[in-house]
Structures are given as C-alpha cells and as structure tokens.
Amino acid sequence: MLIALDTSVAFKWLKRGERLDAEANDLLARIQRREVDAVACEILSLEVVRGLKNVQARDPTLGFTDPVIEGAYSYLQHRFQTGEVRESYVKDVKEHAKDVEIAIGLYTADALHLATALFWKADYFAVDDHHFLTPKAKAYAASRGVQTVDLPALIAALNAAAPGPSAPTP
C-alpha cells in the first residue's frame, strides 16, 4: 500500500501538540516499520521549515530556534535519503500539478503534493488540509484513482487492512 503525504501530515511529526498528532505519529511508526510505503514531494521539508519559522515568529517561547528548525529539515531529508519515504521530484510531477491548478485551483505547493499522489498512483493521499478535503478536490483525485483521506480515516483504513490474528490450528 502506497501513501502519499501532504506537508500537513509531516509537520505533526515535528511539532507536538498539533491536532491529530497521535494519528500522524502512528502513521510515521508504520512507515518506519515498513508496514506501508510512503512518498512525498521533494518540497515537503522546505514547507515544514516555512511552517516552523511561522511558529517561531508567532511564539518564540515554544523553542523553535533556527538550529531546531535545521534539525527538523535534516530529519525529513534523512527520511528521503534512507528511502523510508520516497522522494518525488517536481520535474516529474510538474505537468500533473499544472492540471491540478487549472482544474481545481489549488496553490502551487498543494498542487505539487496532489500531483505526487497522482503520479505515483498512491492508494491514499494523507492530508490535514481543508483545501484537499473539498468535494471538488476529493472527486478530482478519486477520478484518477487516489483516495484523499484525513488522518483518522487513514488509520482506520490501515487498521481494517491489517491482518488479524490467525486462527489456531487444530
């Protein structure tokens, strides 16, 4: 099973206390155990840096110093470098992203993430971003074979697909 990741999911791996961070970290653990495959656009780590810089500006007391943000970037890059999360390149999904922008009006970064899911033919596109959960965006992805899901729905689907305990042999 292949899961494409939006930045809204990976961000929760690095900033505790976010909405649905337990589900995001459950997903991360499954990725790390190689129970599921994951793919993300190469811009993911840069978007997390931007998000953490916004957190830093809003509330410096949270401890997101520049070195901490550098560490977050390195952490995500390591996920790509080890193959734990497949890295999708902009050059490969650019045409899909253009089509997404035209069809449903997403901003470029969001279009790149959805285009990644489409290009890689992901089973699920895991998000916590309302832009992707509109009926129009979900229908667009679904018509191309990708199911857009929030984190609770994804975890439920993964749990349902997991093999149960085997029956004892007589």
Secondary structure, 3 states (H helix, E strand, C coil): CEEEECHHHHHHHHCCCCCCHHHHHHHHHHHHCCCCEEEEECCHHHHHHHHHHHHHHHCHHHCCCHHHHHHHHHHHHHHHHCCCCEEECHHHHHHHHHHHHHHHCCCHHHHHHHHHHHHCCCCEEEECCCCCCCHHHHHHHHCCCCEEEEHHHHHHHHHHHCCCCCCCCC
